[in-house]
Amino acid sequence: MNLTPEALEASPRRTKPERWEALMGTVAQAWMDEGRAKGIAEGLLKGRSEGLLKGRSEGEAALLLRLLERRFGRLPAAVRDRVRGAAADDLEAWSVAVLDAASLDAVFAKGADA
């Protein structure tokens, strides 16, 4: 329905003035329920999407840390923190760089924030 609130209110006021309050209360409640359901659905979708992105980033960071440890041995805490807090672009660049880098420093020279 593409009625404005004013147009919707005018019709029952003309045709059923004695029932106007009851009718409008029912319509208003239906609109509120619909808006509430829409808001909940949008919130769930947004939350799910953000959760998936966060989970993917955490997984990429964990894999990169394993690769770095395997290649260069025990990692300093600062490196671990940097990887865990990195943007997706950096994680991707470092994951590729670890394959050819001669040192730990060389891996991070390839990142976007280096």
N, CA, C and O atoms as a GROMACS GRO file, in nm:
protein
  456
    1MET      N    1   0.082  -0.118   0.000
    1MET     CA    2   0.000   0.000   0.000
    1MET      C    3   0.086   0.124   0.000
    1MET      O    4   0.183   0.133   0.076
    2ASN      N    5   0.053   0.218  -0.082
    2ASN     CA    6   0.129   0.342  -0.091
    2ASN      C    7   0.047   0.460  -0.040
    2ASN      O    8   0.051   0.568  -0.099
    3LEU      N    9  -0.026   0.440   0.067
    3LEU     CA   10  -0.106   0.547   0.125
    3LEU      C   11  -0.022   0.628   0.223
    3LEU      O   12   0.062   0.574   0.294
    4THR      N   13  -0.047   0.756   0.223
    4THR     CA   14   0.015   0.839   0.325
    4THR      C   15  -0.061   0.818   0.455
    4THR      O   16  -0.177   0.776   0.452
    5PRO      N   17   0.000   0.847   0.568
    5PRO     CA   18  -0.074   0.835   0.694
    5PRO      C   19  -0.201   0.922   0.697
    5PRO      O   20  -0.302   0.882   0.755
    6GLU      N   21  -0.195   1.039   0.635
    6GLU     CA   22  -0.312   1.127   0.633
    6GLU      C   23  -0.426   1.066   0.553
    6GLU      O   24  -0.541   1.069   0.597
    7ALA      N   25  -0.394   1.008   0.436
    7ALA     CA   26  -0.497   0.947   0.352
    7ALA      C   27  -0.558   0.825   0.422
    7ALA      O   28  -0.678   0.803   0.416
    8LEU      N   29  -0.475   0.748   0.488
    8LEU     CA   30  -0.524   0.631   0.558
    8LEU      C   31  -0.615   0.672   0.674
    8LEU      O   32  -0.715   0.606   0.700
    9GLU      N   33  -0.581   0.776   0.741
    9GLU     CA   34  -0.661   0.823   0.854
    9GLU      C   35  -0.794   0.882   0.809
    9GLU      O   36  -0.895   0.865   0.878
   10ALA      N   37  -0.799   0.948   0.694
   10ALA     CA   38  -0.920   1.016   0.648
   10ALA      C   39  -1.031   0.918   0.612
   10ALA      O   40  -1.148   0.946   0.639
   11SER      N   41  -0.997   0.806   0.552
   11SER     CA   42  -1.100   0.713   0.508
   11SER      C   43  -1.183   0.656   0.622
   11SER      O   44  -1.305   0.668   0.617
   12PRO      N   45  -1.125   0.596   0.725
   12PRO     CA   46  -1.211   0.544   0.833
   12PRO      C   47  -1.279   0.656   0.913
   12PRO      O   48  -1.386   0.635   0.969
   13ARG      N   49  -1.217   0.774   0.917
   13ARG     CA   50  -1.280   0.884   0.988
   13ARG      C   51  -1.411   0.923   0.920
   13ARG      O   52  -1.508   0.960   0.986
   14ARG      N   53  -1.414   0.914   0.784
   14ARG     CA   54  -1.536   0.945   0.709
   14ARG      C   55  -1.637   0.831   0.715
   14ARG      O   56  -1.756   0.855   0.738
   15THR      N   57  -1.590   0.708   0.695
   15THR     CA   58  -1.683   0.597   0.681
   15THR      C   59  -1.725   0.534   0.812
   15THR      O   60  -1.838   0.486   0.824
   16LYS      N   61  -1.639   0.532   0.911
   16LYS     CA   62  -1.670   0.469   1.040
   16LYS      C   63  -1.621   0.558   1.154
   16LYS      O   64  -1.533   0.517   1.230
   17PRO      N   65  -1.674   0.678   1.168
   17PRO     CA   66  -1.623   0.768   1.271
   17PRO      C   67  -1.630   0.710   1.412
   17PRO      O   68  -1.545   0.739   1.496
   18GLU      N   69  -1.732   0.626   1.438
   18GLU     CA   70  -1.746   0.566   1.572
   18GLU      C   71  -1.639   0.460   1.600
   18GLU      O   72  -1.612   0.428   1.716
   19ARG      N   73  -1.579   0.406   1.495
   19ARG     CA   74  -1.477   0.302   1.514
   19ARG      C   75  -1.338   0.350   1.475
   19ARG      O   76  -1.243   0.271   1.470
   20TRP      N   77  -1.324   0.479   1.448
   20TRP     CA   78  -1.198   0.533   1.399
   20TRP      C   79  -1.081   0.500   1.492
   20TRP      O   80  -0.978   0.453   1.445
   21GLU      N   81  -1.096   0.523   1.621
   21GLU     CA   82  -0.984   0.499   1.715
   21GLU      C   83  -0.942   0.353   1.715
   21GLU      O   84  -0.823   0.323   1.712
   22ALA      N   85  -1.038   0.262   1.717
   22ALA     CA   86  -1.005   0.118   1.718
   22ALA      C   87  -0.936   0.077   1.588
   22ALA      O   88  -0.839   0.002   1.590
   23LEU      N   89  -0.988   0.126   1.477
   23LEU     CA   90  -0.928   0.091   1.347
   23LEU      C   91  -0.786   0.146   1.335
   23LEU      O   92  -0.695   0.075   1.292
   24MET      N   93  -0.769   0.272   1.372
   24MET     CA   94  -0.636   0.332   1.360
   24MET      C   95  -0.536   0.266   1.456
   24MET      O   96  -0.419   0.253   1.422
   25GLY      N   97  -0.582   0.227   1.573
   25GLY     CA   98  -0.494   0.157   1.668
   25GLY      C   99  -0.444   0.026   1.610
   25GLY      O  100  -0.328  -0.010   1.628
   26THR      N  101  -0.533  -0.046   1.542
   26THR     CA  102  -0.496  -0.174   1.481
   26THR      C  103  -0.395  -0.153   1.369
   26THR      O  104  -0.297  -0.227   1.359
   27VAL      N  105  -0.418  -0.052   1.285
   27VAL     CA  106  -0.326  -0.022   1.175
   27VAL      C  107  -0.191   0.022   1.230
   27VAL      O  108  -0.086  -0.023   1.183
   28ALA      N  109  -0.194   0.110   1.328
   28ALA     CA  110  -0.069   0.160   1.386
   28ALA      C  111   0.010   0.045   1.448
   28ALA      O  112   0.132   0.039   1.433
   29GLN      N  113  -0.058  -0.045   1.517
   29GLN     CA  114   0.010  -0.159   1.578
   29GLN      C  115   0.072  -0.248   1.471
   29GLN      O  116   0.184  -0.298   1.488
   30ALA      N  117   0.001  -0.269   1.362
   30ALA     CA  118   0.053  -0.352   1.252
   30ALA      C  119   0.178  -0.288   1.192
   30ALA      O  120   0.275  -0.357   1.163
   31TRP      N  121   0.176  -0.156   1.174
   31TRP     CA  122   0.294  -0.086   1.120
   31TRP      C  123   0.411  -0.095   1.216
   31TRP      O  124   0.525  -0.116   1.174
   32MET      N  125   0.384  -0.079   1.344
   32MET     CA  126   0.493  -0.088   1.442
   32MET      C  127   0.551  -0.229   1.444
   32MET      O  128   0.673  -0.246   1.449
   33ASP      N  129   0.464  -0.329   1.439
   33ASP     CA  130   0.512  -0.468   1.438
   33ASP      C  131   0.596  -0.496   1.313
   33ASP      O  132   0.701  -0.560   1.320
   34GLU      N  133   0.549  -0.445   1.199
   34GLU     CA  134   0.623  -0.464   1.074
   34GLU      C  135   0.759  -0.394   1.080
   34GLU      O  136   0.860  -0.450   1.039
   35GLY      N  137   0.761  -0.272   1.131
   35GLY     CA  138   0.887  -0.198   1.144
   35GLY      C  139   0.983  -0.266   1.240
   35GLY      O  140   1.103  -0.272   1.214
   36ARG      N  141   0.930  -0.316   1.350
   36ARG     CA  142   1.013  -0.386   1.447
   36ARG      C  143   1.074  -0.512   1.386
   36ARG      O  144   1.193  -0.538   1.403
   37ALA      N  145   0.992  -0.590   1.314
   37ALA     CA  146   1.041  -0.713   1.251
   37ALA      C  147   1.148  -0.681   1.146
   37ALA      O  148   1.248  -0.752   1.134
   38LYS      N  149   1.124  -0.574   1.068
   38LYS     CA  150   1.222  -0.535   0.967
   38LYS      C  151   1.354  -0.492   1.032
   38LYS      O  152   1.461  -0.529   0.985
   39GLY      N  153   1.346  -0.417   1.140
   39GLY     CA  154   1.466  -0.373   1.210
   39GLY      C  155   1.544  -0.491   1.268
   39GLY      O  156   1.667  -0.494   1.260
   40ILE      N  157   1.473  -0.586   1.324
   40ILE     CA  158   1.539  -0.705   1.379
   40ILE      C  159   1.607  -0.784   1.267
   40ILE      O  160   1.722  -0.827   1.283
   41ALA      N  161   1.537  -0.803   1.156
   41ALA     CA  162   1.595  -0.879   1.044
   41ALA      C  163   1.719  -0.810   0.989
   41ALA      O  164   1.820  -0.876   0.962
   42GLU      N  165   1.713  -0.678   0.973
   42GLU     CA  166   1.830  -0.604   0.923
   42GLU      C  167   1.946  -0.614   1.021
   42GLU      O  168   2.061  -0.629   0.980
   43GLY      N  169   1.916  -0.605   1.149
   43GLY     CA  170   2.021  -0.616   1.251
   43GLY      C  171   2.087  -0.753   1.251
   43GLY      O  172   2.209  -0.765   1.265
   44LEU      N  173   2.006  -0.858   1.234
   44LEU     CA  174   2.061  -0.993   1.230
   44LEU      C  175   2.150  -1.012   1.107
   44LEU      O  176   2.258  -1.072   1.117
   45LEU      N  177   2.106  -0.962   0.993
   45LEU     CA  178   2.187  -0.975   0.871
   45LEU      C  179   2.319  -0.900   0.885
   45LEU      O  180   2.424  -0.951   0.847
   46LYS      N  181   2.313  -0.780   0.939
   46LYS     CA  182   2.434  -0.701   0.956
   46LYS      C  183   2.529  -0.770   1.054
   46LYS      O  184   2.649  -0.779   1.030
   47GLY      N  185   2.473  -0.818   1.164
   47GLY     CA  186   2.556  -0.887   1.263
   47GLY      C  187   2.619  -1.013   1.208
   47GLY      O  188   2.735  -1.042   1.236
   48ARG      N  189   2.544  -1.087   1.130
   48ARG     CA  190   2.597  -1.211   1.071
   48ARG      C  191   2.710  -1.178   0.974
   48ARG      O  192   2.814  -1.244   0.974
   49SER      N  193   2.687  -1.078   0.891
   49SER     CA  194   2.789  -1.038   0.794
   49SER      C  195   2.917  -0.992   0.864
   49SER      O  196   3.027  -1.031   0.824
   50GLU      N  197   2.902  -0.909   0.966
   50GLU     CA  198   3.019  -0.862   1.040
   50GLU      C  199   3.090  -0.978   1.109
   50GLU      O  200   3.213  -0.981   1.114
   51GLY      N  201   3.014  -1.071   1.161
   51GLY     CA  202   3.073  -1.188   1.227
   51GLY      C  203   3.152  -1.275   1.130
   51GLY      O  204   3.259  -1.325   1.162
   52LEU      N  205   3.098  -1.292   1.010
   52LEU     CA  206   3.169  -1.371   0.909
   52LEU      C  207   3.300  -1.305   0.870
   52LEU      O  208   3.403  -1.371   0.856
   53LEU      N  209   3.296  -1.174   0.850
   53LEU     CA  210   3.419  -1.102   0.815
   53LEU      C  211   3.524  -1.110   0.926
   53LEU      O  212   3.642  -1.130   0.900
   54LYS      N  213   3.478  -1.094   1.049
   54LYS     CA  214   3.571  -1.101   1.162
   54LYS      C  215   3.630  -1.241   1.172
   54LYS      O  216   3.751  -1.256   1.194
   55GLY      N  217   3.547  -1.343   1.157
   55GLY     CA  218   3.595  -1.480   1.165
   55GLY      C  219   3.694  -1.512   1.055
   55GLY      O  220   3.794  -1.581   1.078
   56ARG      N  221   3.667  -1.462   0.936
   56ARG     CA  222   3.761  -1.485   0.825
   56ARG      C  223   3.895  -1.418   0.853
   56ARG      O  224   4.000  -1.478   0.831
   57SER      N  225   3.891  -1.296   0.901
   57SER     CA  226   4.014  -1.223   0.932
   57SER      C  227   4.094  -1.293   1.041
   57SER      O  228   4.216  -1.305   1.032
   58GLU      N  229   4.024  -1.340   1.144
   58GLU     CA  230   4.093  -1.411   1.253
   58GLU      C  231   4.156  -1.539   1.202
   58GLU      O  232   4.266  -1.575   1.243
   59GLY      N  233   4.087  -1.610   1.112
   59GLY     CA  234   4.141  -1.732   1.055
   59GLY      C  235   4.264  -1.707   0.970
   59GLY      O  236   4.362  -1.781   0.977
   60GLU      N  237   4.260  -1.600   0.890
   60GLU     CA  238   4.375  -1.565   0.808
   60GLU      C  239   4.494  -1.526   0.894
   60GLU      O  240   4.608  -1.562   0.864
   61ALA      N  241   4.469  -1.453   1.002
   61ALA     CA  242   4.577  -1.414   1.092
   61ALA      C  243   4.638  -1.536   1.159
   61ALA      O  244   4.760  -1.547   1.171
   62ALA      N  245   4.553  -1.629   1.203
   62ALA     CA  246   4.603  -1.750   1.269
   62ALA      C  247   4.689  -1.833   1.173
   62ALA      O  248   4.794  -1.885   1.212
   63LEU      N  249   4.645  -1.845   1.050
   63LEU     CA  250   4.722  -1.920   0.951
   63LEU      C  251   4.856  -1.851   0.922
   63LEU      O  252   4.960  -1.917   0.915
   64LEU      N  253   4.853  -1.721   0.906
   64LEU     CA  254   4.977  -1.647   0.881
   64LEU      C  255   5.075  -1.665   0.998
   64LEU      O  256   5.194  -1.683   0.976
   65LEU      N  257   5.025  -1.659   1.120
   65LEU     CA  258   5.113  -1.678   1.236
   65LEU      C  259   5.178  -1.817   1.235
   65LEU      O  260   5.296  -1.831   1.267
   66ARG      N  261   5.101  -1.918   1.197
   66ARG     CA  262   5.158  -2.053   1.189
   66ARG      C  263   5.266  -2.061   1.081
   66ARG      O  264   5.371  -2.122   1.101
   67LEU      N  265   5.238  -1.998   0.967
   67LEU     CA  266   5.337  -1.998   0.859
   67LEU      C  267   5.464  -1.925   0.900
   67LEU      O  268   5.575  -1.972   0.873
   68LEU      N  269   5.448  -1.811   0.964
   68LEU     CA  270   5.564  -1.733   1.008
   68LEU      C  271   5.647  -1.811   1.110
   68LEU      O  272   5.770  -1.812   1.102
   69GLU      N  273   5.581  -1.876   1.205
   69GLU     CA  274   5.654  -1.955   1.305
   69GLU      C  275   5.727  -2.071   1.241
   69GLU      O  276   5.840  -2.102   1.277
   70ARG      N  277   5.661  -2.135   1.147
   70ARG     CA  278   5.723  -2.249   1.079
   70ARG      C  279   5.848  -2.205   1.001
   70ARG      O  280   5.948  -2.276   0.996
   71ARG      N  281   5.839  -2.087   0.942
   71ARG     CA  282   5.949  -2.038   0.858
   71ARG      C  283   6.060  -1.972   0.939
   71ARG      O  284   6.178  -1.991   0.910
   72PHE      N  285   6.022  -1.892   1.041
   72PHE     CA  286   6.122  -1.809   1.110
   72PHE      C  287   6.138  -1.842   1.259
   72PHE      O  288   6.216  -1.776   1.327
   73GLY      N  289   6.067  -1.940   1.309
   73GLY     CA  290   6.078  -1.976   1.450
   73GLY      C  291   5.988  -1.891   1.539
   73GLY      O  292   5.894  -1.826   1.494
   74ARG      N  293   6.020  -1.895   1.667
   74ARG     CA  294   5.938  -1.823   1.766
   74ARG      C  295   5.926  -1.674   1.730
   74ARG      O  296   6.024  -1.609   1.696
   75LEU      N  297   5.803  -1.624   1.738
   75LEU     CA  298   5.775  -1.486   1.697
   75LEU      C  299   5.769  -1.393   1.818
   75LEU      O  300   5.717  -1.431   1.923
   76PRO      N  301   5.820  -1.272   1.804
   76PRO     CA  302   5.807  -1.173   1.911
   76PRO      C  303   5.659  -1.137   1.931
   76PRO      O  304   5.579  -1.145   1.838
   77ALA      N  305   5.624  -1.098   2.052
   77ALA     CA  306   5.486  -1.060   2.084
   77ALA      C  307   5.438  -0.945   1.996
   77ALA      O  308   5.321  -0.941   1.956
   78ALA      N  309   5.527  -0.853   1.964
   78ALA     CA  310   5.489  -0.739   1.880
   78ALA      C  311   5.445  -0.785   1.741
   78ALA      O  312   5.352  -0.728   1.684
   79VAL      N  313   5.510  -0.888   1.688
   79VAL     CA  314   5.472  -0.941   1.557
   79VAL      C  315   5.335  -1.007   1.566
   79VAL      O  316   5.249  -0.989   1.480
   80ARG      N  317   5.315  -1.085   1.672
   80ARG     CA  318   5.185  -1.151   1.691
   80ARG      C  319   5.073  -1.047   1.700
   80ARG      O  320   4.968  -1.062   1.637
   81ASP      N  321   5.095  -0.943   1.777
   81ASP     CA  322   4.995  -0.837   1.793
   81ASP      C  323   4.968  -0.766   1.661
   81ASP      O  324   4.854  -0.736   1.627
   82ARG      N  325   5.074  -0.740   1.587
   82ARG     CA  326   5.060  -0.672   1.459
   82ARG      C  327   4.975  -0.754   1.362
   82ARG      O  328   4.888  -0.701   1.294
   83VAL      N  329   5.002  -0.883   1.357
   83VAL     CA  330   4.927  -0.971   1.267
   83VAL      C  331   4.781  -0.979   1.310
   83VAL      O  332   4.691  -0.970   1.227
   84ARG      N  333   4.757  -0.996   1.439
   84ARG     CA  334   4.618  -1.009   1.488
   84ARG      C  335   4.537  -0.881   1.467
   84ARG      O  336   4.414  -0.888   1.455
   85GLY      N  337   4.602  -0.766   1.463
   85GLY     CA  338   4.532  -0.640   1.445
   85GLY      C  339   4.535  -0.587   1.303
   85GLY      O  340   4.490  -0.475   1.278
   86ALA      N  341   4.587  -0.666   1.210
   86ALA     CA  342   4.608  -0.618   1.074
   86ALA      C  343   4.480  -0.616   0.991
   86ALA      O  344   4.385  -0.690   1.017
   87ALA      N  345   4.481  -0.530   0.891
   87ALA     CA  346   4.373  -0.523   0.793
   87ALA      C  347   4.385  -0.641   0.696
   87ALA      O  348   4.492  -0.701   0.682
   88ALA      N  349   4.276  -0.672   0.631
   88ALA     CA  350   4.272  -0.785   0.538
   88ALA      C  351   4.376  -0.772   0.427
   88ALA      O  352   4.439  -0.870   0.388
   89ASP      N  353   4.394  -0.651   0.375
   89ASP     CA  354   4.493  -0.630   0.268
   89ASP      C  355   4.634  -0.665   0.314
   89ASP      O  356   4.711  -0.726   0.240
   90ASP      N  357   4.668  -0.624   0.437
   90ASP     CA  358   4.801  -0.655   0.489
   90ASP      C  359   4.817  -0.806   0.510
   90ASP      O  360   4.920  -0.863   0.473
   91LEU      N  361   4.717  -0.870   0.566
   91LEU     CA  362   4.725  -1.015   0.588
   91LEU      C  363   4.748  -1.088   0.456
   91LEU      O  364   4.828  -1.181   0.450
   92GLU      N  365   4.680  -1.044   0.353
   92GLU     CA  366   4.697  -1.106   0.221
   92GLU      C  367   4.838  -1.084   0.167
   92GLU      O  368   4.901  -1.178   0.119
   93ALA      N  369   4.887  -0.962   0.176
   93ALA     CA  370   5.022  -0.931   0.126
   93ALA      C  371   5.128  -1.009   0.203
   93ALA      O  372   5.220  -1.064   0.143
   94TRP      N  373   5.115  -1.014   0.334
   94TRP     CA  374   5.214  -1.084   0.416
   94TRP      C  375   5.208  -1.234   0.393
   94TRP      O  376   5.311  -1.301   0.397
   95SER      N  377   5.089  -1.287   0.369
   95SER     CA  378   5.075  -1.432   0.344
   95SER      C  379   5.146  -1.473   0.216
   95SER      O  380   5.201  -1.583   0.208
   96VAL      N  381   5.145  -1.387   0.118
   96VAL     CA  382   5.217  -1.414  -0.007
   96VAL      C  383   5.367  -1.393   0.015
   96VAL      O  384   5.449  -1.471  -0.033
   97ALA      N  385   5.402  -1.287   0.086
   97ALA     CA  386   5.542  -1.253   0.108
   97ALA      C  387   5.616  -1.360   0.188
   97ALA      O  388   5.736  -1.379   0.167
   98VAL      N  389   5.548  -1.428   0.277
   98VAL     CA  390   5.615  -1.527   0.362
   98VAL      C  391   5.675  -1.640   0.278
   98VAL      O  392   5.766  -1.709   0.323
   99LEU      N  393   5.624  -1.660   0.158
   99LEU     CA  394   5.674  -1.768   0.074
   99LEU      C  395   5.815  -1.742   0.022
   99LEU      O  396   5.892  -1.837   0.002
  100ASP      N  397   5.850  -1.616   0.001
  100ASP     CA  398   5.979  -1.583  -0.060
  100ASP      C  399   6.071  -1.500   0.029
  100ASP      O  400   6.190  -1.486  -0.002
  101ALA      N  401   6.020  -1.446   0.136
  101ALA     CA  402   6.099  -1.354   0.219
  101ALA      C  403   6.217  -1.425   0.285
  101ALA      O  404   6.204  -1.539   0.331
  102ALA      N  405   6.328  -1.358   0.290
  102ALA     CA  406   6.448  -1.413   0.352
  102ALA      C  407   6.448  -1.391   0.503
  102ALA      O  408   6.520  -1.460   0.576
  103SER      N  409   6.369  -1.295   0.550
  103SER     CA  410   6.365  -1.266   0.693
  103SER      C  411   6.223  -1.223   0.733
  103SER      O  412   6.139  -1.193   0.649
  104LEU      N  413   6.202  -1.222   0.862
  104LEU     CA  414   6.073  -1.176   0.915
  104LEU      C  415   6.048  -1.031   0.877
  104LEU      O  416   5.936  -0.995   0.840
  105ASP      N  417   6.150  -0.949   0.886
  105ASP     CA  418   6.135  -0.807   0.847
  105ASP      C  419   6.096  -0.793   0.700
  105ASP      O  420   6.019  -0.704   0.666
  106ALA      N  421   6.147  -0.879   0.616
  106ALA     CA  422   6.116  -0.872   0.474
  106ALA      C  423   5.968  -0.903   0.447
  106ALA      O  424   5.909  -0.849   0.354
  107VAL      N  425   5.909  -0.989   0.529
  107VAL     CA  426   5.766  -1.021   0.513
  107VAL      C  427   5.685  -0.893   0.532
  107VAL      O  428   5.596  -0.863   0.452
  108PHE      N  429   5.716  -0.819   0.637
  108PHE     CA  430   5.635  -0.702   0.671
  108PHE      C  431   5.669  -0.581   0.586
  108PHE      O  432   5.595  -0.483   0.588
  109ALA      N  433   5.777  -0.585   0.511
  109ALA     CA  434   5.810  -0.476   0.420
  109ALA      C  435   5.712  -0.475   0.303
  109ALA      O  436   5.702  -0.374   0.232
  110LYS      N  437   5.640  -0.584   0.282
  110LYS     CA  438   5.546  -0.596   0.170
  110LYS      C  439   5.406  -0.546   0.205
  110LYS      O  440   5.322  -0.533   0.115
  111GLY      N  441   5.378  -0.516   0.332
  111GLY     CA  442   5.244  -0.479   0.374
  111GLY      C  443   5.207  -0.338   0.339
  111GLY      O  444   5.295  -0.254   0.317
  112ALA      N  445   5.078  -0.311   0.334
  112ALA     CA  446   5.029  -0.177   0.299
  112ALA      C  447   5.058  -0.075   0.406
  112ALA      O  448   5.066   0.044   0.378
  113ASP      N  449   5.074  -0.121   0.532
  113ASP     CA  450   5.100  -0.022   0.640
  113ASP      C  451   5.246  -0.014   0.678
  113ASP      O  452   5.281   0.053   0.776
  114ALA      N  453   5.331  -0.080   0.604
  114ALA     CA  454   5.475  -0.078   0.635
  114ALA      C  455   5.541   0.047   0.581
  114ALA      O  456   5.661   0.066   0.598
   0.00000   0.00000   0.00000
